């Protein structure tokens, strides 16, 4: 009796720990699967966008976004075109002379199933960043920032960024 129970327990453990055969990826399975990843091409895309912003590499930043991408910051009531947001960043950086360090952001990309056509194929990137801003005067201020990125077809199509503006003002 003990041997039968041990064999059954062993077989159950063996089957429970084995990995299922690779399934062929398809749009159908992608649309119904949920995942959360901390590495991969979408995480790399977010990291590139954040790093480009911090370094003031506006061409690299723009390359991360689709041509029709939009951007909302804090309590914006209307999203602006990302290309306009980048132009705003350029002007702010020139006038303030601030040097920005993004440190090591905490990044993840989440995929969730949806039946809403508007959101099909979109992955949701989340970033928690502590920006360190060094002003011309030498004063250093930190700003904790949360960013959400809607990613589709290898480009960011929308960003929603929330931060405390006190860390940005001199």
C-alpha positions in Angstrom: 0.0 0.0 0.0 2.8 2.4 0.9 4.6 1.6 -2.3 1.5 2.4 -4.3 1.0 5.7 -2.6 4.7 6.6 -3.1 4.5 5.7 -6.8 1.3 7.8 -7.2 2.9 10.7 -5.4 6.1 10.4 -7.5 4.1 10.3 -10.7 2.0 13.3 -9.7 5.1 15.2 -8.8 6.8 14.3 -12.0 3.8 15.4 -14.2 3.3 18.6 -12.1 6.9 19.7 -12.5 7.2 18.9 -16.2 6.9 21.8 -18.7 4.3 21.5 -21.4 5.5 21.3 -25.0 6.2 24.6 -26.7 3.0 26.0 -28.1 3.1 27.8 -31.4 2.7 31.6 -30.9 -0.2 33.1 -32.7 -2.3 36.3 -32.5 -5.1 34.2 -31.1 -3.0 32.8 -28.2 -1.3 36.1 -27.6 -4.7 37.8 -27.2 -5.8 35.4 -24.6 -2.6 35.0 -22.6 -1.5 37.0 -19.6 2.1 37.7 -18.7 4.3 40.0 -16.8 8.0 40.3 -17.9 11.0 42.2 -16.6 13.1 41.8 -19.7 12.7 41.5 -23.5 12.3 43.8 -26.4 9.4 45.9 -25.0 11.3 46.4 -21.7 14.3 47.4 -23.8 12.2 49.9 -25.7 11.0 51.5 -22.5 14.5 51.7 -21.2 15.7 53.3 -24.4 13.0 55.9 -24.2 13.8 56.7 -20.6 17.6 56.8 -21.2 17.2 59.0 -24.2 15.0 61.4 -22.3 17.5 61.6 -19.4 20.5 62.2 -21.8 18.6 64.6 -24.0 19.0 62.4 -27.1 15.7 63.6 -28.6 16.1 61.6 -31.9 16.5 58.4 -30.0 13.6 59.2 -27.8 11.4 60.0 -30.8 12.4 56.7 -32.4 10.7 54.8 -29.6 7.3 56.3 -30.3 4.8 55.7 -33.2 4.2 58.7 -35.5 0.7 59.1 -33.9 1.8 58.6 -30.3 0.3 60.7 -27.6 1.5 61.8 -24.2 -0.3 62.8 -21.0 1.5 64.1 -17.9 0.0 64.4 -14.4 -3.4 66.0 -14.7 -3.4 66.9 -18.4 -7.0 66.9 -19.6 -6.0 66.4 -23.2 -3.1 64.3 -24.5 -0.6 66.0 -26.7 1.3 64.6 -29.6 4.5 63.0 -28.5 6.4 64.9 -31.1 5.1 68.1 -29.5 6.1 66.8 -26.0 9.6 66.1 -27.2 9.9 69.7 -28.6 8.7 71.0 -25.2 11.4 68.8 -23.4 14.1 70.2 -25.7 13.1 73.8 -24.9 12.9 73.1 -21.2 16.2 71.4 -21.1 18.0 74.3 -22.9 16.4 77.0 -20.7 16.9 75.2 -17.4 20.3 73.6 -18.0 19.3 70.8 -15.8 21.2 67.5 -16.0 18.9 64.5 -15.6 20.0 61.0 -14.3 17.4 58.2 -14.5 19.3 55.9 -12.3 18.1 52.3 -12.6 14.4 52.3 -13.4 12.2 49.4 -12.3 10.5 48.2 -15.5 7.8 45.6 -16.4 5.6 44.8 -19.3 2.2 43.3 -18.7 0.0 41.6 -21.3 -3.7 41.0 -20.5 -6.4 39.4 -22.5 -9.1 41.7 -23.9 -12.2 41.6 -26.0 -12.1 45.3 -26.6 -10.9 45.9 -30.2 -9.3 49.3 -29.1 -6.8 47.5 -26.8 -6.1 44.3 -28.8 -2.4 43.8 -29.4 -1.4 46.4 -26.8 1.1 45.5 -24.0 1.3 47.7 -20.9 4.7 48.9 -19.8 5.1 50.3 -16.3 8.2 52.2 -15.1 9.1 53.4 -11.6 11.9 55.9 -11.9 13.7 58.2 -9.5 15.0 61.0 -11.6 17.9 63.0 -10.1 17.9 66.5 -11.5 21.1 68.6 -11.1 20.5 72.3 -11.7 23.0 74.9 -13.0 23.4 76.1 -9.4 24.6 72.6 -8.4 21.4 71.9 -6.4 20.3 68.3 -6.8 16.6 67.3 -6.5 15.0 63.9 -6.9 11.6 63.2 -8.5 9.9 59.9 -8.1 8.0 59.2 -11.4 5.6 56.5 -12.5 5.1 56.0 -16.3 2.7 53.8 -18.1 3.5 53.0 -21.8 1.0 51.5 -24.2 3.1 49.4 -26.6 2.0 48.0 -29.9 4.0 46.6 -32.8 7.3 47.5 -31.2 6.5 51.2 -30.7 5.1 53.2 -27.8 1.7 54.6 -28.8 0.8 56.4 -25.6 2.6 57.4 -22.4 0.9 58.5 -19.1 3.4 60.0 -16.7 2.8 60.9 -13.1 5.4 62.8 -11.0 5.9 65.4 -8.3 6.8 68.7 -10.1 8.7 70.0 -7.0 11.7 68.0 -8.0 11.8 69.7 -11.4 11.5 73.3 -10.4 14.5 75.5 -9.4 
